[in-house]
Amino acid sequence: MMEKEPEKGKQPLNSYVKYSSMGFQMIGIIGVFTFIGYKLDQNQQTQTPYYTAGLSLIGVAISLYFIFKTIKE
């Protein structure tokens, strides 16, 4: 059987949904890691927010990894 080709009108909508969901995924990952760092800084009562800065950078790296992995597919 021949596979049915997707309708041309729905292709831009699917791309829009895919890439906007990737943006929300990035915001979620970075937000969770930053929140954990913030809570660790509060718990340790540090003067400089090292945990917040470090974990937010780790969150950025992880979210970029997922973005590149999704785009590669």
mmCIF file of the N, C-alpha and C atoms, coordinates in Angstrom:
data_MODEL
# 
_entry.id   MODEL 
# 
loop_
_atom_site.group_PDB 
_atom_site.id 
_atom_site.type_symbol 
_atom_site.label_atom_id 
_atom_site.label_alt_id 
_atom_site.label_comp_id 
_atom_site.label_asym_id 
_atom_site.label_entity_id 
_atom_site.label_seq_id 
_atom_site.pdbx_PDB_ins_code 
_atom_site.Cartn_x 
_atom_site.Cartn_y 
_atom_site.Cartn_z 
_atom_site.occupancy 
_atom_site.B_iso_or_equiv 
_atom_site.pdbx_formal_charge 
_atom_site.auth_seq_id 
_atom_site.auth_comp_id 
_atom_site.auth_asym_id 
_atom_site.auth_atom_id 
_atom_site.pdbx_PDB_model_num 
ATOM 1   N N  . MET A 1 1  ? 0.827  -1.182 0.000  1.00 0.00 ? 1  MET A N  1 
ATOM 2   C CA . MET A 1 1  ? 0.000  0.000  0.000  1.00 0.00 ? 1  MET A CA 1 
ATOM 3   C C  . MET A 1 1  ? 0.873  1.248  0.000  1.00 0.00 ? 1  MET A C  1 
ATOM 4   N N  . MET A 1 2  ? 0.406  2.247  -0.658 1.00 0.00 ? 2  MET A N  1 
ATOM 5   C CA . MET A 1 2  ? 1.132  3.511  -0.681 1.00 0.00 ? 2  MET A CA 1 
ATOM 6   C C  . MET A 1 2  ? 0.766  4.326  0.557  1.00 0.00 ? 2  MET A C  1 
ATOM 7   N N  . GLU A 1 3  ? 1.792  4.961  1.081  1.00 0.00 ? 3  GLU A N  1 
ATOM 8   C CA . GLU A 1 3  ? 1.532  5.799  2.245  1.00 0.00 ? 3  GLU A CA 1 
ATOM 9   C C  . GLU A 1 3  ? 0.865  7.096  1.816  1.00 0.00 ? 3  GLU A C  1 
ATOM 10  N N  . LYS A 1 4  ? -0.001 7.564  2.657  1.00 0.00 ? 4  LYS A N  1 
ATOM 11  C CA . LYS A 1 4  ? -0.727 8.790  2.379  1.00 0.00 ? 4  LYS A CA 1 
ATOM 12  C C  . LYS A 1 4  ? 0.176  9.991  2.673  1.00 0.00 ? 4  LYS A C  1 
ATOM 13  N N  . GLU A 1 5  ? 0.285  10.896 1.723  1.00 0.00 ? 5  GLU A N  1 
ATOM 14  C CA . GLU A 1 5  ? 1.102  12.083 1.931  1.00 0.00 ? 5  GLU A CA 1 
ATOM 15  C C  . GLU A 1 5  ? 0.360  13.060 2.837  1.00 0.00 ? 5  GLU A C  1 
ATOM 16  N N  . PRO A 1 6  ? 1.106  13.713 3.750  1.00 0.00 ? 6  PRO A N  1 
ATOM 17  C CA . PRO A 1 6  ? 0.433  14.693 4.613  1.00 0.00 ? 6  PRO A CA 1 
ATOM 18  C C  . PRO A 1 6  ? -0.043 15.879 3.793  1.00 0.00 ? 6  PRO A C  1 
ATOM 19  N N  . GLU A 1 7  ? -1.133 16.447 4.241  1.00 0.00 ? 7  GLU A N  1 
ATOM 20  C CA . GLU A 1 7  ? -1.674 17.608 3.553  1.00 0.00 ? 7  GLU A CA 1 
ATOM 21  C C  . GLU A 1 7  ? -0.702 18.772 3.673  1.00 0.00 ? 7  GLU A C  1 
ATOM 22  N N  . LYS A 1 8  ? -0.585 19.540 2.608  1.00 0.00 ? 8  LYS A N  1 
ATOM 23  C CA . LYS A 1 8  ? 0.371  20.639 2.597  1.00 0.00 ? 8  LYS A CA 1 
ATOM 24  C C  . LYS A 1 8  ? -0.006 21.746 3.575  1.00 0.00 ? 8  LYS A C  1 
ATOM 25  N N  . GLY A 1 9  ? -1.270 21.923 3.841  1.00 0.00 ? 9  GLY A N  1 
ATOM 26  C CA . GLY A 1 9  ? -1.696 22.972 4.759  1.00 0.00 ? 9  GLY A CA 1 
ATOM 27  C C  . GLY A 1 9  ? -1.354 22.675 6.204  1.00 0.00 ? 9  GLY A C  1 
ATOM 28  N N  . LYS A 1 10 ? -1.235 21.417 6.551  1.00 0.00 ? 10 LYS A N  1 
ATOM 29  C CA . LYS A 1 10 ? -0.976 21.043 7.941  1.00 0.00 ? 10 LYS A CA 1 
ATOM 30  C C  . LYS A 1 10 ? 0.515  21.013 8.264  1.00 0.00 ? 10 LYS A C  1 
ATOM 31  N N  . GLN A 1 11 ? 1.386  20.989 7.260  1.00 0.00 ? 11 GLN A N  1 
ATOM 32  C CA . GLN A 1 11 ? 2.824  20.917 7.501  1.00 0.00 ? 11 GLN A CA 1 
ATOM 33  C C  . GLN A 1 11 ? 3.343  22.114 8.303  1.00 0.00 ? 11 GLN A C  1 
ATOM 34  N N  . PRO A 1 12 ? 3.019  23.358 7.951  1.00 0.00 ? 12 PRO A N  1 
ATOM 35  C CA . PRO A 1 12 ? 3.508  24.483 8.762  1.00 0.00 ? 12 PRO A CA 1 
ATOM 36  C C  . PRO A 1 12 ? 2.968  24.460 10.197 1.00 0.00 ? 12 PRO A C  1 
ATOM 37  N N  . LEU A 1 13 ? 1.744  24.003 10.359 1.00 0.00 ? 13 LEU A N  1 
ATOM 38  C CA . LEU A 1 13 ? 1.172  23.931 11.702 1.00 0.00 ? 13 LEU A CA 1 
ATOM 39  C C  . LEU A 1 13 ? 1.915  22.903 12.544 1.00 0.00 ? 13 LEU A C  1 
ATOM 40  N N  . ASN A 1 14 ? 2.242  21.761 11.962 1.00 0.00 ? 14 ASN A N  1 
ATOM 41  C CA . ASN A 1 14 ? 2.986  20.743 12.696 1.00 0.00 ? 14 ASN A CA 1 
ATOM 42  C C  . ASN A 1 14 ? 4.368  21.253 13.088 1.00 0.00 ? 14 ASN A C  1 
ATOM 43  N N  . SER A 1 15 ? 5.040  21.971 12.206 1.00 0.00 ? 15 SER A N  1 
ATOM 44  C CA . SER A 1 15 ? 6.355  22.533 12.522 1.00 0.00 ? 15 SER A CA 1 
ATOM 45  C C  . SER A 1 15 ? 6.230  23.573 13.633 1.00 0.00 ? 15 SER A C  1 
ATOM 46  N N  . TYR A 1 16 ? 5.191  24.390 13.566 1.00 0.00 ? 16 TYR A N  1 
ATOM 47  C CA . TYR A 1 16 ? 4.993  25.414 14.587 1.00 0.00 ? 16 TYR A CA 1 
ATOM 48  C C  . TYR A 1 16 ? 4.789  24.774 15.955 1.00 0.00 ? 16 TYR A C  1 
ATOM 49  N N  . VAL A 1 17 ? 3.981  23.749 16.019 1.00 0.00 ? 17 VAL A N  1 
ATOM 50  C CA . VAL A 1 17 ? 3.709  23.065 17.286 1.00 0.00 ? 17 VAL A CA 1 
ATOM 51  C C  . VAL A 1 17 ? 4.975  22.395 17.802 1.00 0.00 ? 17 VAL A C  1 
ATOM 52  N N  . LYS A 1 18 ? 5.720  21.776 16.912 1.00 0.00 ? 18 LYS A N  1 
ATOM 53  C CA . LYS A 1 18 ? 6.948  21.075 17.308 1.00 0.00 ? 18 LYS A CA 1 
ATOM 54  C C  . LYS A 1 18 ? 7.955  22.048 17.917 1.00 0.00 ? 18 LYS A C  1 
ATOM 55  N N  . TYR A 1 19 ? 8.203  23.166 17.218 1.00 0.00 ? 19 TYR A N  1 
ATOM 56  C CA . TYR A 1 19 ? 9.226  24.088 17.697 1.00 0.00 ? 19 TYR A CA 1 
ATOM 57  C C  . TYR A 1 19 ? 8.763  24.916 18.890 1.00 0.00 ? 19 TYR A C  1 
ATOM 58  N N  . SER A 1 20 ? 7.501  25.217 18.995 1.00 0.00 ? 20 SER A N  1 
ATOM 59  C CA . SER A 1 20 ? 7.039  25.949 20.170 1.00 0.00 ? 20 SER A CA 1 
ATOM 60  C C  . SER A 1 20 ? 7.062  25.049 21.404 1.00 0.00 ? 20 SER A C  1 
ATOM 61  N N  . SER A 1 21 ? 6.782  23.770 21.228 1.00 0.00 ? 21 SER A N  1 
ATOM 62  C CA . SER A 1 21 ? 6.868  22.860 22.373 1.00 0.00 ? 21 SER A CA 1 
ATOM 63  C C  . SER A 1 21 ? 8.313  22.688 22.826 1.00 0.00 ? 21 SER A C  1 
ATOM 64  N N  . MET A 1 22 ? 9.253  22.763 21.876 1.00 0.00 ? 22 MET A N  1 
ATOM 65  C CA . MET A 1 22 ? 10.658 22.690 22.258 1.00 0.00 ? 22 MET A CA 1 
ATOM 66  C C  . MET A 1 22 ? 11.051 23.898 23.105 1.00 0.00 ? 22 MET A C  1 
ATOM 67  N N  . GLY A 1 23 ? 10.491 25.052 22.803 1.00 0.00 ? 23 GLY A N  1 
ATOM 68  C CA . GLY A 1 23 ? 10.761 26.247 23.607 1.00 0.00 ? 23 GLY A CA 1 
ATOM 69  C C  . GLY A 1 23 ? 10.232 26.117 25.020 1.00 0.00 ? 23 GLY A C  1 
ATOM 70  N N  . PHE A 1 24 ? 9.016  25.591 25.138 1.00 0.00 ? 24 PHE A N  1 
ATOM 71  C CA . PHE A 1 24 ? 8.458  25.377 26.474 1.00 0.00 ? 24 PHE A CA 1 
ATOM 72  C C  . PHE A 1 24 ? 9.247  24.330 27.246 1.00 0.00 ? 24 PHE A C  1 
ATOM 73  N N  . GLN A 1 25 ? 9.754  23.324 26.540 1.00 0.00 ? 25 GLN A N  1 
ATOM 74  C CA . GLN A 1 25 ? 10.573 22.303 27.184 1.00 0.00 ? 25 GLN A CA 1 
ATOM 75  C C  . GLN A 1 25 ? 11.857 22.932 27.724 1.00 0.00 ? 25 GLN A C  1 
ATOM 76  N N  . MET A 1 26 ? 12.470 23.816 26.938 1.00 0.00 ? 26 MET A N  1 
ATOM 77  C CA . MET A 1 26 ? 13.677 24.505 27.405 1.00 0.00 ? 26 MET A CA 1 
ATOM 78  C C  . MET A 1 26 ? 13.391 25.338 28.650 1.00 0.00 ? 26 MET A C  1 
ATOM 79  N N  . ILE A 1 27 ? 12.305 26.090 28.610 1.00 0.00 ? 27 ILE A N  1 
ATOM 80  C CA . ILE A 1 27 ? 11.945 26.927 29.756 1.00 0.00 ? 27 ILE A CA 1 
ATOM 81  C C  . ILE A 1 27 ? 11.725 26.069 30.994 1.00 0.00 ? 27 ILE A C  1 
ATOM 82  N N  . GLY A 1 28 ? 11.065 24.940 30.825 1.00 0.00 ? 28 GLY A N  1 
ATOM 83  C CA . GLY A 1 28 ? 10.793 24.050 31.955 1.00 0.00 ? 28 GLY A CA 1 
ATOM 84  C C  . GLY A 1 28 ? 12.059 23.472 32.553 1.00 0.00 ? 28 GLY A C  1 
ATOM 85  N N  . ILE A 1 29 ? 12.957 22.973 31.709 1.00 0.00 ? 29 ILE A N  1 
ATOM 86  C CA . ILE A 1 29 ? 14.194 22.366 32.208 1.00 0.00 ? 29 ILE A CA 1 
ATOM 87  C C  . ILE A 1 29 ? 15.048 23.400 32.926 1.00 0.00 ? 29 ILE A C  1 
ATOM 88  N N  . ILE A 1 30 ? 15.244 24.559 32.290 1.00 0.00 ? 30 ILE A N  1 
ATOM 89  C CA . ILE A 1 30 ? 16.072 25.598 32.907 1.00 0.00 ? 30 ILE A CA 1 
ATOM 90  C C  . ILE A 1 30 ? 15.425 26.099 34.194 1.00 0.00 ? 30 ILE A C  1 
ATOM 91  N N  . GLY A 1 31 ? 14.112 26.246 34.183 1.00 0.00 ? 31 GLY A N  1 
ATOM 92  C CA . GLY A 1 31 ? 13.404 26.710 35.381 1.00 0.00 ? 31 GLY A CA 1 
ATOM 93  C C  . GLY A 1 31 ? 13.527 25.755 36.552 1.00 0.00 ? 31 GLY A C  1 
ATOM 94  N N  . VAL A 1 32 ? 13.408 24.463 36.282 1.00 0.00 ? 32 VAL A N  1 
ATOM 95  C CA . VAL A 1 32 ? 13.508 23.467 37.357 1.00 0.00 ? 32 VAL A CA 1 
ATOM 96  C C  . VAL A 1 32 ? 14.911 23.465 37.949 1.00 0.00 ? 32 VAL A C  1 
ATOM 97  N N  . PHE A 1 33 ? 15.935 23.490 37.097 1.00 0.00 ? 33 PHE A N  1 
ATOM 98  C CA . PHE A 1 33 ? 17.302 23.479 37.617 1.00 0.00 ? 33 PHE A CA 1 
ATOM 99  C C  . PHE A 1 33 ? 17.625 24.761 38.368 1.00 0.00 ? 33 PHE A C  1 
ATOM 100 N N  . THR A 1 34 ? 17.141 25.890 37.884 1.00 0.00 ? 34 THR A N  1 
ATOM 101 C CA . THR A 1 34 ? 17.378 27.158 38.589 1.00 0.00 ? 34 THR A CA 1 
ATOM 102 C C  . THR A 1 34 ? 16.666 27.171 39.936 1.00 0.00 ? 34 THR A C  1 
ATOM 103 N N  . PHE A 1 35 ? 15.444 26.658 39.983 1.00 0.00 ? 35 PHE A N  1 
ATOM 104 C CA . PHE A 1 35 ? 14.703 26.599 41.246 1.00 0.00 ? 35 PHE A CA 1 
ATOM 105 C C  . PHE A 1 35 ? 15.420 25.705 42.264 1.00 0.00 ? 35 PHE A C  1 
ATOM 106 N N  . ILE A 1 36 ? 15.925 24.558 41.816 1.00 0.00 ? 36 ILE A N  1 
ATOM 107 C CA . ILE A 1 36 ? 16.662 23.665 42.717 1.00 0.00 ? 36 ILE A CA 1 
ATOM 108 C C  . ILE A 1 36 ? 17.908 24.374 43.244 1.00 0.00 ? 36 ILE A C  1 
ATOM 109 N N  . GLY A 1 37 ? 18.626 25.079 42.359 1.00 0.00 ? 37 GLY A N  1 
ATOM 110 C CA . GLY A 1 37 ? 19.804 25.830 42.801 1.00 0.00 ? 37 GLY A CA 1 
ATOM 111 C C  . GLY A 1 37 ? 19.455 26.920 43.787 1.00 0.00 ? 37 GLY A C  1 
ATOM 112 N N  . TYR A 1 38 ? 18.338 27.597 43.543 1.00 0.00 ? 38 TYR A N  1 
ATOM 113 C CA . TYR A 1 38 ? 17.884 28.655 44.448 1.00 0.00 ? 38 TYR A CA 1 
ATOM 114 C C  . TYR A 1 38 ? 17.578 28.082 45.833 1.00 0.00 ? 38 TYR A C  1 
ATOM 115 N N  . LYS A 1 39 ? 16.883 26.954 45.856 1.00 0.00 ? 39 LYS A N  1 
ATOM 116 C CA . LYS A 1 39 ? 16.550 26.335 47.140 1.00 0.00 ? 39 LYS A CA 1 
ATOM 117 C C  . LYS A 1 39 ? 17.806 25.842 47.862 1.00 0.00 ? 39 LYS A C  1 
ATOM 118 N N  . LEU A 1 40 ? 18.779 25.317 47.111 1.00 0.00 ? 40 LEU A N  1 
ATOM 119 C CA . LEU A 1 40 ? 20.036 24.903 47.740 1.00 0.00 ? 40 LEU A CA 1 
ATOM 120 C C  . LEU A 1 40 ? 20.781 26.102 48.323 1.00 0.00 ? 40 LEU A C  1 
ATOM 121 N N  . ASP A 1 41 ? 20.778 27.215 47.610 1.00 0.00 ? 41 ASP A N  1 
ATOM 122 C CA . ASP A 1 41 ? 21.416 28.426 48.142 1.00 0.00 ? 41 ASP A CA 1 
ATOM 123 C C  . ASP A 1 41 ? 20.719 28.917 49.403 1.00 0.00 ? 41 ASP A C  1 
ATOM 124 N N  . GLN A 1 42 ? 19.398 28.833 49.428 1.00 0.00 ? 42 GLN A N  1 
ATOM 125 C CA . GLN A 1 42 ? 18.667 29.226 50.636 1.00 0.00 ? 42 GLN A CA 1 
ATOM 126 C C  . GLN A 1 42 ? 18.993 28.289 51.792 1.00 0.00 ? 42 GLN A C  1 
ATOM 127 N N  . ASN A 1 43 ? 19.042 26.995 51.503 1.00 0.00 ? 43 ASN A N  1 
ATOM 128 C CA . ASN A 1 43 ? 19.291 26.008 52.547 1.00 0.00 ? 43 ASN A CA 1 
ATOM 129 C C  . ASN A 1 43 ? 20.711 26.131 53.106 1.00 0.00 ? 43 ASN A C  1 
ATOM 130 N N  . GLN A 1 44 ? 21.674 26.377 52.248 1.00 0.00 ? 44 GLN A N  1 
ATOM 131 C CA . GLN A 1 44 ? 23.072 26.495 52.683 1.00 0.00 ? 44 GLN A CA 1 
ATOM 132 C C  . GLN A 1 44 ? 23.413 27.904 53.174 1.00 0.00 ? 44 GLN A C  1 
ATOM 133 N N  . GLN A 1 45 ? 22.516 28.852 52.954 1.00 0.00 ? 45 GLN A N  1 
ATOM 134 C CA . GLN A 1 45 ? 22.681 30.251 53.357 1.00 0.00 ? 45 GLN A CA 1 
ATOM 135 C C  . GLN A 1 45 ? 23.990 30.829 52.821 1.00 0.00 ? 45 GLN A C  1 
ATOM 136 N N  . THR A 1 46 ? 24.199 30.670 51.516 1.00 0.00 ? 46 THR A N  1 
ATOM 137 C CA . THR A 1 46 ? 25.414 31.184 50.883 1.00 0.00 ? 46 THR A CA 1 
ATOM 138 C C  . THR A 1 46 ? 25.255 32.668 50.564 1.00 0.00 ? 46 THR A C  1 
ATOM 139 N N  . GLN A 1 47 ? 26.366 33.391 50.604 1.00 0.00 ? 47 GLN A N  1 
ATOM 140 C CA . GLN A 1 47 ? 26.361 34.815 50.276 1.00 0.00 ? 47 GLN A CA 1 
ATOM 141 C C  . GLN A 1 47 ? 26.227 35.019 48.761 1.00 0.00 ? 47 GLN A C  1 
ATOM 142 N N  . THR A 1 48 ? 26.929 34.196 47.993 1.00 0.00 ? 48 THR A N  1 
ATOM 143 C CA . THR A 1 48 ? 26.890 34.280 46.528 1.00 0.00 ? 48 THR A CA 1 
ATOM 144 C C  . THR A 1 48 ? 26.120 33.069 46.012 1.00 0.00 ? 48 THR A C  1 
ATOM 145 N N  . PRO A 1 49 ? 25.182 33.273 45.110 1.00 0.00 ? 49 PRO A N  1 
ATOM 146 C CA . PRO A 1 49 ? 24.331 32.155 44.648 1.00 0.00 ? 49 PRO A CA 1 
ATOM 147 C C  . PRO A 1 49 ? 25.037 31.222 43.649 1.00 0.00 ? 49 PRO A C  1 
ATOM 148 N N  . TYR A 1 50 ? 26.030 30.496 44.136 1.00 0.00 ? 50 TYR A N  1 
ATOM 149 C CA . TYR A 1 50 ? 26.780 29.594 43.265 1.00 0.00 ? 50 TYR A CA 1 
ATOM 150 C C  . TYR A 1 50 ? 25.923 28.435 42.770 1.00 0.00 ? 50 TYR A C  1 
ATOM 151 N N  . TYR A 1 51 ? 25.099 27.891 43.626 1.00 0.00 ? 51 TYR A N  1 
ATOM 152 C CA . TYR A 1 51 ? 24.255 26.761 43.220 1.00 0.00 ? 51 TYR A CA 1 
ATOM 153 C C  . TYR A 1 51 ? 23.256 27.182 42.139 1.00 0.00 ? 51 TYR A C  1 
ATOM 154 N N  . THR A 1 52 ? 22.680 28.365 42.318 1.00 0.00 ? 52 THR A N  1 
ATOM 155 C CA . THR A 1 52 ? 21.722 28.849 41.332 1.00 0.00 ? 52 THR A CA 1 
ATOM 156 C C  . THR A 1 52 ? 22.400 29.042 39.980 1.00 0.00 ? 52 THR A C  1 
ATOM 157 N N  . ALA A 1 53 ? 23.547 29.674 39.972 1.00 0.00 ? 53 ALA A N  1 
ATOM 158 C CA . ALA A 1 53 ? 24.267 29.921 38.717 1.00 0.00 ? 53 ALA A CA 1 
ATOM 159 C C  . ALA A 1 53 ? 24.712 28.615 38.079 1.00 0.00 ? 53 ALA A C  1 
ATOM 160 N N  . GLY A 1 54 ? 25.288 27.738 38.874 1.00 0.00 ? 54 GLY A N  1 
ATOM 161 C CA . GLY A 1 54 ? 25.790 26.475 38.334 1.00 0.00 ? 54 GLY A CA 1 
ATOM 162 C C  . GLY A 1 54 ? 24.696 25.577 37.791 1.00 0.00 ? 54 GLY A C  1 
ATOM 163 N N  . LEU A 1 55 ? 23.633 25.424 38.569 1.00 0.00 ? 55 LEU A N  1 
ATOM 164 C CA . LEU A 1 55 ? 22.558 24.540 38.116 1.00 0.00 ? 55 LEU A CA 1 
ATOM 165 C C  . LEU A 1 55 ? 21.765 25.142 36.956 1.00 0.00 ? 55 LEU A C  1 
ATOM 166 N N  . SER A 1 56 ? 21.682 26.471 36.890 1.00 0.00 ? 56 SER A N  1 
ATOM 167 C CA . SER A 1 56 ? 20.999 27.049 35.728 1.00 0.00 ? 56 SER A CA 1 
ATOM 168 C C  . SER A 1 56 ? 21.818 26.820 34.458 1.00 0.00 ? 56 SER A C  1 
ATOM 169 N N  . LEU A 1 57 ? 23.137 26.882 34.548 1.00 0.00 ? 57 LEU A N  1 
ATOM 170 C CA . LEU A 1 57 ? 23.985 26.581 33.390 1.00 0.00 ? 57 LEU A CA 1 
ATOM 171 C C  . LEU A 1 57 ? 23.890 25.110 32.998 1.00 0.00 ? 57 LEU A C  1 
ATOM 172 N N  . ILE A 1 58 ? 23.810 24.241 33.982 1.00 0.00 ? 58 ILE A N  1 
ATOM 173 C CA . ILE A 1 58 ? 23.614 22.821 33.686 1.00 0.00 ? 58 ILE A CA 1 
ATOM 174 C C  . ILE A 1 58 ? 22.265 22.611 33.010 1.00 0.00 ? 58 ILE A C  1 
ATOM 175 N N  . GLY A 1 59 ? 21.247 23.325 33.464 1.00 0.00 ? 59 GLY A N  1 
ATOM 176 C CA . GLY A 1 59 ? 19.930 23.247 32.835 1.00 0.00 ? 59 GLY A CA 1 
ATOM 177 C C  . GLY A 1 59 ? 19.956 23.710 31.390 1.00 0.00 ? 59 GLY A C  1 
ATOM 178 N N  . VAL A 1 60 ? 20.704 24.776 31.114 1.00 0.00 ? 60 VAL A N  1 
ATOM 179 C CA . VAL A 1 60 ? 20.841 25.257 29.735 1.00 0.00 ? 60 VAL A CA 1 
ATOM 180 C C  . VAL A 1 60 ? 21.518 24.198 28.874 1.00 0.00 ? 60 VAL A C  1 
ATOM 181 N N  . ALA A 1 61 ? 22.586 23.587 29.398 1.00 0.00 ? 61 ALA A N  1 
ATOM 182 C CA . ALA A 1 61 ? 23.302 22.559 28.640 1.00 0.00 ? 61 ALA A CA 1 
ATOM 183 C C  . ALA A 1 61 ? 22.405 21.353 28.346 1.00 0.00 ? 61 ALA A C  1 
ATOM 184 N N  . ILE A 1 62 ? 21.649 20.918 29.345 1.00 0.00 ? 62 ILE A N  1 
ATOM 185 C CA . ILE A 1 62 ? 20.762 19.769 29.149 1.00 0.00 ? 62 ILE A CA 1 
ATOM 186 C C  . ILE A 1 62 ? 19.653 20.104 28.156 1.00 0.00 ? 62 ILE A C  1 
ATOM 187 N N  . SER A 1 63 ? 19.098 21.305 28.263 1.00 0.00 ? 63 SER A N  1 
ATOM 188 C CA . SER A 1 63 ? 18.022 21.668 27.331 1.00 0.00 ? 63 SER A CA 1 
ATOM 189 C C  . SER A 1 63 ? 18.554 21.798 25.904 1.00 0.00 ? 63 SER A C  1 
ATOM 190 N N  . LEU A 1 64 ? 19.758 22.323 25.736 1.00 0.00 ? 64 LEU A N  1 
ATOM 191 C CA . LEU A 1 64 ? 20.349 22.384 24.400 1.00 0.00 ? 64 LEU A CA 1 
ATOM 192 C C  . LEU A 1 64 ? 20.609 20.987 23.845 1.00 0.00 ? 64 LEU A C  1 
ATOM 193 N N  . TYR A 1 65 ? 21.023 20.070 24.700 1.00 0.00 ? 65 TYR A N  1 
ATOM 194 C CA . TYR A 1 65 ? 21.215 18.689 24.271 1.00 0.00 ? 65 TYR A CA 1 
ATOM 195 C C  . TYR A 1 65 ? 19.912 18.107 23.731 1.00 0.00 ? 65 TYR A C  1 
ATOM 196 N N  . PHE A 1 66 ? 18.818 18.313 24.450 1.00 0.00 ? 66 PHE A N  1 
ATOM 197 C CA . PHE A 1 66 ? 17.519 17.798 23.987 1.00 0.00 ? 66 PHE A CA 1 
ATOM 198 C C  . PHE A 1 66 ? 17.069 18.486 22.702 1.00 0.00 ? 66 PHE A C  1 
ATOM 199 N N  . ILE A 1 67 ? 17.335 19.772 22.568 1.00 0.00 ? 67 ILE A N  1 
ATOM 200 C CA . ILE A 1 67 ? 16.964 20.504 21.349 1.00 0.00 ? 67 ILE A CA 1 
ATOM 201 C C  . ILE A 1 67 ? 17.717 19.946 20.151 1.00 0.00 ? 67 ILE A C  1 
ATOM 202 N N  . PHE A 1 68 ? 19.034 19.796 20.291 1.00 0.00 ? 68 PHE A N  1 
ATOM 203 C CA . PHE A 1 68 ? 19.820 19.275 19.175 1.00 0.00 ? 68 PHE A CA 1 
ATOM 204 C C  . PHE A 1 68 ? 19.447 17.852 18.831 1.00 0.00 ? 68 PHE A C  1 
ATOM 205 N N  . LYS A 1 69 ? 19.137 17.072 19.858 1.00 0.00 ? 69 LYS A N  1 
ATOM 206 C CA . LYS A 1 69 ? 18.717 15.684 19.632 1.00 0.00 ? 69 LYS A CA 1 
ATOM 207 C C  . LYS A 1 69 ? 17.390 15.646 18.874 1.00 0.00 ? 69 LYS A C  1 
ATOM 208 N N  . THR A 1 70 ? 16.469 16.536 19.222 1.00 0.00 ? 70 THR A N  1 
ATOM 209 C CA . THR A 1 70 ? 15.160 16.567 18.559 1.00 0.00 ? 70 THR A CA 1 
ATOM 210 C C  . THR A 1 70 ? 15.295 17.086 17.125 1.00 0.00 ? 70 THR A C  1 
ATOM 211 N N  . ILE A 1 71 ? 16.118 18.090 16.900 1.00 0.00 ? 71 ILE A N  1 
ATOM 212 C CA . ILE A 1 71 ? 16.278 18.633 15.558 1.00 0.00 ? 71 ILE A CA 1 
ATOM 213 C C  . ILE A 1 71 ? 16.954 17.621 14.641 1.00 0.00 ? 71 ILE A C  1 
ATOM 214 N N  . LYS A 1 72 ? 17.885 16.856 15.197 1.00 0.00 ? 72 LYS A N  1 
ATOM 215 C CA . LYS A 1 72 ? 18.601 15.856 14.404 1.00 0.00 ? 72 LYS A CA 1 
ATOM 216 C C  . LYS A 1 72 ? 17.657 14.766 13.879 1.00 0.00 ? 72 LYS A C  1 
ATOM 217 N N  . GLU A 1 73 ? 16.612 14.476 14.609 1.00 0.00 ? 73 GLU A N  1 
ATOM 218 C CA . GLU A 1 73 ? 15.644 13.444 14.185 1.00 0.00 ? 73 GLU A CA 1 
ATOM 219 C C  . GLU A 1 73 ? 14.839 13.986 13.110 1.00 0.00 ? 73 GLU A C  1 
# 
